[in-house]
């Protein structure tokens, strides 16, 4: 299952040449993938509103369709509602990212290149295969922003645009010159998909908490 938002975001985040993440900001990397998973759970009606700005796992949801969704749901609750920022904060990125990458490899979208140094140290890189849908995703987003009508309700494309904007990865899809002419259209669509704003707020809060902790320790 590689059609989920976190799978798509990871494919777009990986550099085709080096097999490494294009995202150099660890907080953006963390909350980008976690935010994409939360958006996917909401889109699949697995995470549902419980109160004002509070969400909870739907108790009658079907079994998780893949390990990555199972891992995410294990960190959430069917009885305790959370704000979206708290939902993202509860996810553990390392096992979640490992599961997502393994699923992409199993689906034939990525090829794992692994090298060992001094027996213990391992370097892993993930490269797109000829069957990778990454370019299809890119072309779809490029066509979408050119043709979407203002009155059209928000869809999965808007969620992805919102996540790419929040994680500063829009340049994976468009050149900087193209983005200059598309800012207004992208802004209009992402305003309808608040997940990117929640990712940004989570990153700002995490940085503030880290700064406060550092100041207290000095």
N, C-alpha and C positions, 0 to 999 in steps of 0.2 A: 504494500500500500504506500505509494509515493506521491499521492495527490494531495496530501495535507499541507497546510500552510507552513509548519516548521520544516517539513521535507523540502518544500520549494525554496524557502528562505536559505536553508543550508546550501542547496545547490547553487544558488545565486551568489552566496557569500564566498564560496571556495574559488580560489584563483585557478584557472584552467591549466596554466603553465606549471606553477609550483606545487599545486595540490594543497596549499596552505590557505588559511582564512584571510580574506581581504580586510577583515575587521580587526584593527589594532587596539581598539578600546575594549578592555575586558568587560566593563559594565554594559556597554552597548551590545557586546556579543552575548552576555548572559541574559539581559532582559529582552533582547530581540528574539532569541529562540524561545524563551519562556513565554513572552507575550504572544508569539505566533501559536504556541501550543494552546494557551488560554483562549485565543480567538477561534482556534479550530474546535475546541470543546464546546464553545458557545454556538458556533455555526452548526455543529452536529446535534445541538439541543441536548448535550450531555451535561453542560454547566448552565444553570438557568437562574433567572432572577428570584431572590427570596424576599428582598425588602429594598428600600431605597439604596441604590448603589451597593447592594450586597448580592452575592451569588453563591449557589450551593450545587453540589452534584445532584443530578436527578436520580432518585432512588430506583426508578423503573427503567433505566437506560439498558440497552443491550450490552452483551459482553464486549470488552475492548477489542477493536479490530486489529490491533498491532501492539507490540511490546512498549513502544514509546508512549502511547496513550494510556496503557495500563500503568506504567511508571508514574505518569503525571497524575492520574486519578488516585493512586495510592497516597499521594501527598495532600489530597484535598478531602473534604468531608461531605457526607450526605445529610448531616444535621446542623453543622456549624457554618453559617454564612460568612463569607469574606468579601472585603472590597477587592476590586480587580488588582490593585497594586499588591495586596496581601496574597492573592492567588499566585501571582507571578513570583513573589518572594518565597513562597513555600516550595516551589519546584527546585529540584537539585539538578543543576545544569550538566555536571559531568556524566552521570549515568544516563540522563535524558539524551544528551548529544551523542554518546556512544551508541545508544539504541537507534537513534535516527540514522546515523552513519551506517550502522550494520544493516538496517533495512534498505537503505539506498544501494549498498553493495549487493545484497541478496536479490534486489530487483534488477540488477544489471545496469543501474544508472551511474555507479561509481566503481572505480577499480582501486583497491587498496595496495599501496606500495609501502613495504615495511623493510627497514634496514636496522640491523643490530650493530652496536658499537660496544666493545669491551664486555661482551656477553650480556651485560645487564641493561644498558641504555638502549632504547628503541626509538627510532624516528618513523613516524607514520605520515603518509601523504595520501590524499584522496584525489584521484583524477577522473574527469568525466569519461565515460565510454562512448563509442559511436551511437549507442542506444539511449544516451542520456537525453531526457526531455528538457534540459536547461534552455536550449535555444528556442524551443517551442514556447516555453513560458515567457521568454523575453519578447518574442515576436507577438505573442498574444497581448501582453501588456502594452506594447507599442501601438498595436492596432486599436486596443480598447480606448486609450486616452484620446485617440484621434476621432473616434466614432461615437463615444458615449454621449448621450443627451443629458442636459442638465436635470431634467425631471426624472431621470431613471433612478429607481431606488438603489441603495447601496448593495453591492455584491461582494463576492470573494476577491475580485480584482481590487476593489477599494481597500479591503483589509490589507492586501499585500502592498499596495501603494503606500498605505499609512505606515506599515512596518518598515518598508524600505526608506521612507522619508525620515522616520524616527532614528533609524540606525545608520543614516548617511550613506546608503548604498544605492541611491537612485542612479548614480553614474555607472552602475553595472548594466543598466538597461538603456540609458541615453547618454550621449556625449554632453559635456558641459555646455556647448553651444546650443544643442537641442533643448536642454533643460531651461535655458534662458527664455525660450518661447513657450514653454509648457508649464511654467511655475503656476500660473493662475489656474489652469485646468486641473493640475495635480492637487493644488491647495483646495479647490472646490470639492473634489472627490474625497480627499482625505478628511475633510471636515465632517463628512458623513460616517466616517469609520474611526471612532475615538480610541481604538486600541493603540495607535501610534502615540497619541497624547499621553496615555497611561504609561507606556514604556518610557517616554521622556520624563514624566513625573517620578517614576520609580528610580531612574538613573539619578535625577537631581537629589532625591531624598537619600539615596545610598551615598552619594558624594558628600552631602551635608553631614550625615552620620559619621562617615569616616573622618571628616575634618574635625568634627566635635570630639571624637575619640582621641585623635592625635593631639588636639589642643589640651585635653584633659590630662594626657599622659606626659606632656612637656612641662 
